Amino acid sequence: MNREVSARKRFWSMIGWLATTAIASAIGGAASINAQGFYEQLARPEWAPSPGIFGPVWTTLYVLMGVAAWLVWCNGGFQRHGRVLGLFLLQLAVNALWSWLFFVWHLGLAAFVDIILLWVLVLLTLIGFWRVHHIAALLLVPYLLWISFAGMLNLSVWLLNPALL
């Protein structure tokens, strides 16, 4: 019976971590409702992806993030890993803020600073996760790579559109 309770707790905790990342996604997504039209009117570098790419990429990344946090949580929860799980939650908030800075408030420089902070927070989270669970850390690698790309794209778009951003 103890094993069943543990399995049940693990299942619901996974749902909780996936829900947490989904909430962060929804907060950022709320700012992105009209993003496609705004994004299409911006001058973009030739290597910029089409707007339709972002949704599937971010959905995949949020699922990977949720699973990564869950794996760390399963290895001791907030009691043992509160600092790195708190760092994970902080980077989620900084991630959600980016969409508001860029798409709603049209603050290209602030969005770029935000994405640099996000990159640092994700790197620190990845390092912290590595110390707890290697697979959890590896699940964050695509996220860090995408943020690196997104940071270059943010900078390029901001520089190409000084009147709009």
N, CA, C and O of each residue as an XYZ file, in Angstrom:
660
protein
N       0.818     -1.196      0.000
C       0.000      0.000      0.000
C       0.861      1.258      0.000
O       0.531      2.241     -0.664
N       1.955      1.228      0.738
C       2.851      2.382      0.779
C       3.368      2.718     -0.609
O       3.488      3.886     -0.979
N       3.675      1.663     -1.379
C       4.150      1.862     -2.747
C       3.060      2.523     -3.604
O       3.370      3.389     -4.422
N       1.792      2.128     -3.429
C       0.688      2.724     -4.178
C       0.533      4.200     -3.835
O       0.322      5.028     -4.721
N       0.637      4.526     -2.558
C       0.540      5.929     -2.153
C       1.677      6.709     -2.791
O       1.476      7.813     -3.297
N       2.867      6.135     -2.766
C       4.014      6.804     -3.372
C       3.797      7.017     -4.869
O       4.084      8.091     -5.398
N       3.291      5.991     -5.543
C       3.038      6.120     -6.982
C       1.954      7.162     -7.238
O       2.053      7.949     -8.180
N       0.931      7.167     -6.406
C      -0.145      8.148     -6.548
C       0.399      9.564     -6.311
O       0.079     10.494     -7.051
N       1.206      9.708     -5.293
C       1.789     11.017     -4.983
C       2.697     11.484     -6.126
O       2.693     12.657     -6.499
N       3.461     10.556     -6.664
C       4.336     10.905     -7.790
C       3.521     11.325     -9.006
O       3.865     12.289     -9.691
N       2.439     10.597     -9.271
C       1.586     10.946    -10.407
C       1.016     12.357    -10.242
O       1.108     13.178    -11.155
N       0.429     12.636     -9.079
C      -0.193     13.948     -8.879
C       0.838     15.068     -8.813
O       0.556     16.202     -9.199
N       2.026     14.748     -8.327
C       3.067     15.778     -8.331
C       3.507     16.086     -9.762
O       3.820     17.234    -10.079
N       3.535     15.066    -10.631
C       3.864     15.334    -12.038
C       2.792     16.221    -12.652
O       3.106     17.172    -13.369
N       1.540     15.919    -12.378
C       0.452     16.765    -12.880
C       0.628     18.183    -12.358
O       0.419     19.151    -13.090
N       1.012     18.305    -11.096
C       1.227     19.630    -10.504
C       2.334     20.415    -11.189
O       2.174     21.607    -11.452
N       3.450     19.766    -11.479
C       4.554     20.460    -12.154
C       4.199     20.811    -13.595
O       4.555     21.882    -14.087
N       3.501     19.908    -14.262
C       3.063     20.226    -15.626
C       2.050     21.367    -15.607
O       2.064     22.226    -16.488
N       1.178     21.376    -14.613
C       0.212     22.476    -14.483
C       0.917     23.791    -14.183
O       0.527     24.840    -14.695
N       1.944     23.736    -13.364
C       2.706     24.950    -13.041
C       3.332     25.547    -14.291
O       3.265     26.756    -14.513
N       3.936     24.700    -15.100
C       4.531     25.214    -16.337
C       3.452     25.676    -17.308
O       3.653     26.635    -18.054
N       2.304     24.993    -17.299
C       1.197     25.410    -18.175
C       0.654     26.778    -17.752
O       0.282     27.589    -18.601
N       0.610     27.031    -16.456
C       0.153     28.339    -15.966
C       1.124     29.427    -16.423
O       0.701     30.480    -16.900
N       2.415     29.173    -16.276
C       3.411     30.149    -16.742
C       3.261     30.375    -18.248
O       3.343     31.506    -18.728
N       3.046     29.303    -18.971
C       2.837     29.403    -20.410
C       1.600     30.234    -20.721
O       1.617     31.061    -21.633
N       0.543     30.019    -19.977
C      -0.705     30.760    -20.204
C      -0.541     32.246    -19.906
O      -1.105     33.088    -20.603
N       0.228     32.565    -18.873
C       0.473     33.982    -18.547
C       1.232     34.651    -19.687
O       0.868     35.743    -20.122
N       2.280     34.002    -20.166
C       3.001     34.529    -21.321
C       2.148     34.513    -22.568
O       2.197     35.435    -23.382
N       1.363     33.455    -22.712
C       0.496     33.325    -23.875
C      -0.576     34.395    -23.941
O      -0.973     34.816    -25.027
N      -1.046     34.836    -22.787
C      -2.055     35.907    -22.762
C      -1.504     37.177    -23.403
O      -2.245     37.931    -24.035
N      -0.231     37.405    -23.244
C       0.407     38.570    -23.857
C       0.649     38.346    -25.343
O       0.886     39.296    -26.089
N       0.589     37.111    -25.764
C       0.915     36.764    -27.147
C      -0.312     36.563    -28.034
O      -0.186     36.124    -29.177
N      -1.482     36.879    -27.521
C      -2.715     36.641    -28.280
C      -2.662     37.314    -29.651
O      -3.039     36.710    -30.655
N      -2.206     38.538    -29.692
C      -2.109     39.276    -30.957
C      -0.672     39.346    -31.467
O      -0.342     40.189    -32.301
N       0.180     38.455    -30.961
C       1.605     38.522    -31.275
C       1.908     38.270    -32.747
O       2.808     38.892    -33.310
N       1.167     37.366    -33.372
C       1.491     37.011    -34.745
C       1.399     38.231    -35.660
O       2.286     38.449    -36.485
N       0.351     39.016    -35.528
C       0.203     40.211    -36.360
C       1.316     41.214    -36.113
O       1.865     41.792    -37.051
N       1.644     41.416    -34.842
C       2.725     42.344    -34.500
C       4.055     41.819    -35.021
O       4.836     42.570    -35.605
N       4.313     40.537    -34.811
C       5.565     39.919    -35.241
C       5.723     40.010    -36.761
O       6.820     40.272    -37.255
N       4.641     39.797    -37.496
C       4.716     39.828    -38.956
C       4.976     41.238    -39.496
O       5.540     41.378    -40.581
N       4.582     42.270    -38.772
C       4.829     43.630    -39.251
C       6.243     44.109    -38.930
O       6.678     45.142    -39.439
N       6.948     43.377    -38.105
C       8.317     43.757    -37.753
C       9.296     43.331    -38.836
O       9.132     42.286    -39.465
N      10.317     44.156    -39.046
C      11.434     43.722    -39.886
C      12.171     42.643    -39.100
O      12.463     42.813    -37.916
N      12.466     41.536    -39.767
C      13.118     40.413    -39.104
C      14.315     39.957    -39.926
O      14.345     40.144    -41.143
N      15.290     39.367    -39.272
C      16.417     38.818    -40.031
C      15.944     37.642    -40.885
O      14.907     37.039    -40.608
N      16.704     37.330    -41.910
C      16.332     36.243    -42.821
C      16.185     34.908    -42.104
O      15.401     34.062    -42.534
N      16.910     34.710    -41.042
C      16.915     33.440    -40.328
C      15.797     33.338    -39.285
O      15.712     32.342    -38.567
N      14.951     34.349    -39.200
C      13.847     34.326    -38.229
C      12.807     33.287    -38.633
O      12.439     33.205    -39.805
N      12.333     32.498    -37.683
C      11.315     31.494    -38.024
C       9.956     32.138    -38.276
O       9.703     33.270    -37.865
N       9.101     31.406    -38.948
C       7.742     31.885    -39.160
C       7.001     31.839    -37.824
O       7.359     31.055    -36.945
N       5.981     32.669    -37.667
C       5.253     32.711    -36.391
C       4.675     31.368    -35.958
O       4.545     31.114    -34.760
N       4.330     30.512    -36.903
C       3.730     29.228    -36.567
C       4.656     28.254    -35.872
O       4.194     27.246    -35.336
N       5.934     28.522    -35.867
C       6.920     27.637    -35.235
C       6.896     27.774    -33.714
O       7.127     26.801    -32.997
N       6.622     28.967    -33.228
C       6.785     29.257    -31.805
C       5.875     28.422    -30.907
O       6.328     27.921    -29.878
N       4.611     28.263    -31.269
C       3.678     27.507    -30.432
C       4.117     26.074    -30.173
O       4.211     25.663    -29.016
N       4.390     25.300    -31.228
C       4.831     23.917    -30.999
C       6.157     23.824    -30.240
O       6.328     22.946    -29.393
N       7.088     24.721    -30.539
C       8.376     24.679    -29.830
C       8.162     24.950    -28.346
O       8.652     24.203    -27.499
N       7.430     26.019    -28.029
C       7.222     26.357    -26.621
C       6.412     25.298    -25.894
O       6.676     25.024    -24.724
N       5.444     24.702    -26.549
C       4.671     23.637    -25.905
C       5.587     22.483    -25.517
O       5.511     21.968    -24.401
N       6.440     22.087    -26.433
C       7.396     21.011    -26.152
C       8.327     21.396    -25.011
O       8.570     20.597    -24.107
N       8.846     22.613    -25.052
C       9.782     23.046    -24.011
C       9.124     23.096    -22.639
O       9.738     22.705    -21.646
N       7.888     23.570    -22.571
C       7.194     23.618    -21.278
C       6.950     22.213    -20.719
O       7.055     22.004    -19.510
N       6.631     21.268    -21.568
C       6.462     19.894    -21.093
C       7.794     19.365    -20.560
O       7.839     18.762    -19.488
N       8.869     19.589    -21.300
C      10.193     19.153    -20.836
C      10.559     19.815    -19.511
O      11.112     19.164    -18.625
N      10.255     21.101    -19.372
C      10.542     21.812    -18.116
C       9.760     21.203    -16.957
O      10.309     20.981    -15.878
N       8.477     20.934    -17.186
C       7.653     20.373    -16.126
C       8.152     19.008    -15.679
O       8.202     18.723    -14.482
N       8.519     18.170    -16.628
C       9.042     16.846    -16.297
C      10.370     16.979    -15.554
O      10.620     16.244    -14.599
N      11.218     17.902    -15.982
C      12.513     18.103    -15.320
C      12.314     18.513    -13.864
O      12.955     17.959    -12.971
N      11.436     19.470    -13.622
C      11.181     19.914    -12.247
C      10.603     18.769    -11.420
O      10.955     18.604    -10.253
N       9.726     17.990    -12.017
C       9.133     16.854    -11.324
C      10.197     15.839    -10.920
O      10.163     15.318     -9.805
N      11.139     15.556    -11.812
C      12.207     14.601    -11.488
C      13.026     15.082    -10.291
O      13.395     14.291     -9.423
N      13.302     16.369    -10.253
C      14.046     16.921     -9.117
C      13.186     16.835     -7.856
O      13.667     16.437     -6.795
N      11.927     17.207     -7.978
C      11.026     17.161     -6.831
C      10.933     15.738     -6.272
O      10.891     15.552     -5.056
N      10.900     14.742     -7.147
C      10.809     13.345     -6.707
C      12.045     12.898     -5.933
O      12.007     11.871     -5.255
N      13.116     13.636     -6.021
C      14.355     13.292     -5.321
C      14.536     14.096     -4.038
O      15.662     14.392     -3.639
N      13.447     14.441     -3.409
C      13.563     15.116     -2.116
C      12.662     16.319     -1.940
O      12.629     16.916     -0.864
N      11.934     16.682     -2.975
C      10.974     17.773     -2.867
C      11.603     19.110     -2.494
O      12.808     19.320     -2.631
N      10.749     19.998     -2.022
C      11.218     21.326     -1.623
C      12.082     21.256     -0.371
O      12.933     22.116     -0.147
N      11.858     20.230      0.441
C      12.646     20.096      1.653
C      14.135     19.977      1.354
O      14.956     20.629      2.000
N      14.479     19.154      0.383
C      15.889     18.944      0.040
C      16.375     19.869     -1.067
O      17.554     20.219     -1.104
N      15.478     20.270     -1.975
C      15.910     20.996     -3.168
C      15.119     22.290     -3.371
O      14.858     22.707     -4.499
N      14.753     22.903     -2.273
C      13.942     24.120     -2.344
C      14.609     25.253     -3.108
O      13.941     26.004     -3.818
N      15.920     25.379     -2.964
C      16.611     26.484     -3.648
C      16.545     26.338     -5.161
O      16.215     27.293     -5.864
N      16.856     25.150     -5.666
C      16.874     24.983     -7.122
C      15.447     24.943     -7.680
O      15.213     25.410     -8.794
N      14.503     24.397     -6.930
C      13.117     24.424     -7.397
C      12.560     25.849     -7.354
O      11.759     26.233     -8.206
N      12.987     26.626     -6.365
C      12.622     28.046     -6.327
C      13.218     28.805     -7.499
O      12.566     29.669     -8.085
N      14.450     28.481     -7.836
C      15.098     29.077     -9.007
C      14.337     28.712    -10.278
O      14.168     29.545    -11.168
N      13.883     27.473    -10.355
C      13.075     27.028    -11.492
C      11.809     27.875    -11.600
O      11.458     28.335    -12.687
N      11.126     28.081    -10.475
C       9.892     28.876    -10.484
C      10.181     30.329    -10.851
O       9.391     30.961    -11.553
N      11.293     30.853    -10.385
C      11.677     32.232    -10.736
C      11.913     32.363    -12.234
O      11.468     33.336    -12.843
N      12.603     31.406    -12.835
C      12.856     31.502    -14.274
C      11.551     31.392    -15.053
O      11.423     31.992    -16.120
N      10.568     30.626    -14.535
C       9.267     30.571    -15.199
C       8.612     31.953    -15.226
O       8.039     32.359    -16.237
N       8.704     32.668    -14.106
C       8.114     34.009    -14.029
C       8.822     34.973    -14.982
O       8.173     35.763    -15.668
N      10.140     34.906    -15.022
C      10.917     35.775    -15.921
C      10.590     35.437    -17.370
O      10.524     36.327    -18.218
N      10.389     34.165    -17.653
C      10.007     33.728    -18.993
C       8.664     34.341    -19.383
O       8.525     34.892    -20.475
N       7.675     34.245    -18.492
C       6.339     34.782    -18.789
C       6.388     36.300    -18.985
O       5.653     36.843    -19.810
N       7.234     36.972    -18.242
C       7.354     38.427    -18.351
C       7.831     38.857    -19.734
O       7.426     39.910    -20.226
N       8.684     38.058    -20.363
C       9.240     38.442    -21.661
C       8.142     38.752    -22.677
O       8.220     39.759    -23.380
N       7.144     37.917    -22.762
C       6.075     38.133    -23.741
C       5.370     39.460    -23.527
O       5.013     40.140    -24.490
N       5.169     39.830    -22.277
C       4.525     41.110    -21.974
C       5.423     42.276    -22.381
O       4.959     43.258    -22.960
N       6.704     42.156    -22.071
C       7.642     43.226    -22.428
C       7.703     43.435    -23.936
O       7.690     44.569    -24.414
N       7.769     42.347    -24.672
C       7.967     42.441    -26.111
C       6.667     42.693    -26.866
O       6.582     43.641    -27.647
N       5.662     41.865    -26.646
C       4.460     41.904    -27.475
C       3.394     42.901    -27.029
O       2.644     43.411    -27.862
N       3.315     43.187    -25.735
C       2.281     44.099    -25.250
C       2.838     45.508    -25.070
O       2.263     46.485    -25.551
N       3.963     45.593    -24.373
C       4.513     46.913    -24.055
C       5.529     47.395    -25.093
O       5.964     48.546    -25.038
N       5.910     46.539    -26.029
C       6.830     46.869    -27.127
C       8.136     47.474    -26.608
O       8.620     48.480    -27.127
N       8.685     46.851    -25.590
C       9.937     47.293    -24.974
C      11.050     46.316    -25.366
O      11.390     45.398    -24.619
N      11.601     46.541    -26.554
C      12.595     45.623    -27.096
C      13.833     45.477    -26.245
O      14.315     44.363    -26.042
N      14.362     46.588    -25.739
C      15.563     46.514    -24.906
C      15.265     45.809    -23.588
O      16.034     44.952    -23.154
N      14.154     46.164    -22.952
C      13.784     45.508    -21.691
C      13.562     44.012    -21.911
O      13.940     43.201    -21.066
N      12.957     43.643    -23.029
C      12.750     42.229    -23.345
C      14.094     41.531    -23.521
O      14.265     40.391    -23.088
N      15.048     42.211    -24.154
C      16.376     41.623    -24.343
C      17.085     41.434    -23.002
O      17.713     40.401    -22.772
N      16.987     42.425    -22.121
C      17.578     42.293    -20.782
C      16.904     41.135    -20.039
O      17.571     40.354    -19.361
N      15.579     41.031    -20.172
C      14.842     39.951    -19.548
C      15.328     38.591    -20.051
O      15.487     37.657    -19.265
N      15.560     38.483    -21.337
C      15.972     37.181    -21.883
C      17.409     36.845    -21.471
O      17.750     35.669    -21.339
N      18.236     37.842    -21.271
C      19.585     37.579    -20.750
C      19.475     37.053    -19.314
O      20.124     36.071    -18.953
N      18.648     37.717    -18.502
C      18.415     37.239    -17.137
C      17.838     35.830    -17.162
O      18.254     34.974    -16.381
N      16.894     35.586    -18.045
C      16.296     34.260    -18.180
C      17.363     33.226    -18.523
O      17.381     32.139    -17.944
N      18.242     33.549    -19.446
C      19.304     32.622    -19.847
C      20.171     32.242    -18.644
O      20.491     31.071    -18.439
N      20.544     33.251    -17.855
C      21.373     32.997    -16.664
C      20.610     32.124    -15.666
O      21.166     31.174    -15.116
N      19.343     32.446    -15.436
C      18.544     31.672    -14.487
C      18.363     30.226    -14.955
O      18.422     29.302    -14.144
N      18.148     30.031    -16.238
C      17.996     28.665    -16.754
C      19.315     27.916    -16.639
O      19.320     26.740    -16.278
N      20.423     28.562    -16.935
C      21.723     27.908    -16.790
C      21.953     27.499    -15.334
O      22.387     26.379    -15.065
N      21.666     28.397    -14.402
C      21.832     28.068    -12.977
C      20.885     26.936    -12.561
O      21.260     26.061    -11.780
N      19.669     26.962    -13.084
C      18.712     25.891    -12.791
C      19.217     24.572    -13.355
O      19.146     23.542    -12.683
N      19.721     24.593    -14.570
C      20.256     23.388    -15.200
C      21.408     22.820    -14.371
O      21.476     21.611    -14.152
N      22.296     23.672    -13.919
C      23.423     23.218    -13.086
C      22.899     22.617    -11.780
O      23.353     21.559    -11.343
N      21.939     23.306    -11.170
C      21.350     22.785     -9.939
C      20.643     21.463    -10.151
O      20.758     20.554     -9.328
N      19.908     21.348    -11.255
C      19.235     20.092    -11.562
C      20.255     18.980    -11.796
O      20.027     17.838    -11.394
N      21.371     19.299    -12.437
C      22.402     18.297    -12.708
C      22.894     17.660    -11.414
O      23.174     16.462    -11.372
N      22.996     18.453    -10.375
C      23.475     17.956     -9.084
C      22.468     17.005     -8.424
O      22.825     16.217     -7.549
N      21.216     17.093     -8.854
C      20.160     16.266     -8.270
C      19.813     15.088     -9.176
O      19.712     13.950     -8.718
N      19.632     15.373    -10.474
C      19.153     14.341    -11.405
C      19.629     14.711    -12.808
O      19.164     15.695    -13.384
N      20.546     13.933    -13.353
C      21.151     14.261    -14.647
C      20.128     14.372    -15.776
O      20.227     15.268    -16.614
N      19.163     13.485    -15.804
C      18.166     13.542    -16.885
C      17.357     14.832    -16.786
O      17.031     15.440    -17.805
N      17.034     15.249    -15.569
C      16.301     16.513    -15.391
C      17.083     17.666    -16.005
O      16.514     18.524    -16.679
N      18.379     17.680    -15.768
C      19.218     18.741    -16.333
C      19.246     18.657    -17.853
O      19.136     19.675    -18.538
N      19.391     17.461    -18.374
C      19.444     17.297    -19.831
C      18.138     17.732    -20.498
O      18.148     18.200    -21.636
N      17.024     17.579    -19.796
C      15.743     18.014    -20.345
C      15.668     19.531    -20.502
O      14.846     20.034    -21.268
N      16.515     20.256    -19.787
C      16.543     21.717    -19.903
C      17.481     22.217    -21.000
O      17.456     23.401    -21.339
N      18.303     21.338    -21.554
C      19.248     21.768    -22.591
C      18.532     22.346    -23.820
O      18.947     23.401    -24.298
N      17.479     21.713    -24.355
C      16.802     22.327    -25.506
C      16.228     23.713    -25.173
O      16.220     24.606    -26.021
N      15.759     23.881    -23.959
C      15.238     25.161    -23.491
C      16.338     26.219    -23.499
O      16.128     27.330    -23.987
N      17.492     25.883    -22.967
C      18.608     26.832    -22.947
C      19.048     27.180    -24.368
O      19.346     28.338    -24.663
N      19.088     26.186    -25.241
C      19.454     26.443    -26.637
C      18.422     27.343    -27.325
O      18.792     28.254    -28.066
N      17.141     27.093    -27.085
C      16.088     27.915    -27.688
C      16.150     29.349    -27.165
O      15.976     30.298    -27.930
N      16.395     29.506    -25.878
C      16.510     30.854    -25.315
C      17.718     31.572    -25.915
O      17.666     32.778    -26.155
N      18.787     30.847    -26.153
C      19.963     31.454    -26.799
C      19.583     31.986    -28.170
O      19.920     33.116    -28.526
N      18.881     31.163    -28.934
C      18.403     31.573    -30.251
C      17.430     32.750    -30.129
O      17.532     33.732    -30.863
N      16.496     32.635    -29.201
C      15.490     33.688    -29.015
C      16.135     35.007    -28.597
O      15.669     36.077    -28.987
N      17.189     34.934    -27.816
C      17.898     36.148    -27.424
C      18.531     36.842    -28.624
O      18.466     38.065    -28.747
N      19.138     36.063    -29.499
C      19.716     36.645    -30.715
C      18.625     37.226    -31.605
O      18.801     38.286    -32.207
N      17.505     36.530    -31.685
C      16.387     37.023    -32.478
C      15.813     38.302    -31.872
O      15.530     39.257    -32.595
N      15.641     38.325    -30.561
C      15.143     39.518    -29.868
C      16.044     40.710    -30.162
O      15.561     41.784    -30.520
N      17.348     40.526    -30.011
C      18.295     41.612    -30.257
C      18.210     42.087    -31.707
O      18.160     43.290    -31.967
N      18.193     41.159    -32.635
C      18.144     41.520    -34.051
C      16.869     42.272    -34.398
O      16.914     43.286    -35.094
N      15.741     41.784    -33.920
C      14.464     42.427    -34.228
C      14.398     43.810    -33.588
O      13.910     44.761    -34.198
N      14.883     43.914    -32.372
C      14.901     45.217    -31.703
C      15.757     46.219    -32.483
O      15.350     47.365    -32.671
N      16.924     45.800    -32.931
C      17.798     46.699    -33.680
C      17.228     47.062    -35.053
O      17.476     48.156    -35.559
N      16.470     46.153    -35.649
C      15.869     46.415    -36.957
C      14.599     47.270    -36.882
O      14.126     47.769    -37.903
N      14.049     47.439    -35.677
C      12.780     48.128    -35.520
C      12.816     49.170    -34.400
O      12.012     49.099    -33.470
N      13.721     50.117    -34.474
C      13.844     51.074    -33.364
C      12.576     51.910    -33.131
O      12.326     52.337    -32.003
N      11.799     52.142    -34.146
C      10.595     52.967    -33.980
C       9.446     52.175    -33.346
O       8.559     52.764    -32.728
N       9.456     50.863    -33.491
C       8.376     50.030    -32.964
C       8.711     49.388    -31.616
O       7.819     49.060    -30.833
N       9.984     49.218    -31.364
C      10.422     48.583    -30.126
C      11.361     49.522    -29.382
O      11.850     49.180    -28.305
